[in-house]
Amino acid sequence: MDAEEKFDEAERQLNSSLAREGAKMAVDSWDLRLKAIRKAETLGRRT
């Protein structure tokens, strides 16, 4: 289940802990993307 699905399910159930889990998934995903971008930028400068 992805973050958006977690949020949708949390909304249906009015479940705040499920919403927090979805938020954490979204933040973790964003962090991974940011790390990949920074790594690509660093590699691009080396060439």
Buried (B, 14 or more C-beta within 10 A) or exposed (E): EEBEEBBBBBEEEEBEEBBEBBBEBBEEEEEEEEEEEEEEEEEEEEE
